[in-house]
Amino acid sequence: MGLWSPALFASDLACDIRADYGILLAMGKTDQEAEDMMIQYHRDLFHTNTPDEQEFWIALAVCEWKRGRLSQQVKTIALHYLEQGWDLPLGIFLAGKKIIANAKRLWKN
């Protein structure tokens, strides 16, 4: 994982997720199609219990949420990782505390 600052979208993975998700929507994919394609493309990250797996779900959730398209599936998984205490480097966690607190508050409903 390439990381250049302690922000949520300051890693190669998170930036790729944001860019790819936006491109899929711009191509006319539905919310569900774009989500399914993102999940399929990044499937090798799943069930690895690594920071990359956690980052994928949280970054995808933020991307969907900012566009008003947060699915129940992505929301549930991202909240699971947020509740566990997102296992990313300390700098990212500290810089993202506000985002994490807001996400927990907003996504709980």
Secondary structure, DSSP 4 states (H G I P E B T S, - for coil): --B-SSSTT-BHHHHHHHHHHHHHHHTT--HHHHHHHHHHHTGGGTTS-SHHHHHHHHHHHHHHHHTT---HHHHHHHHHHHHHT--S-HHHHHHTHHHHHHHHHHHT-
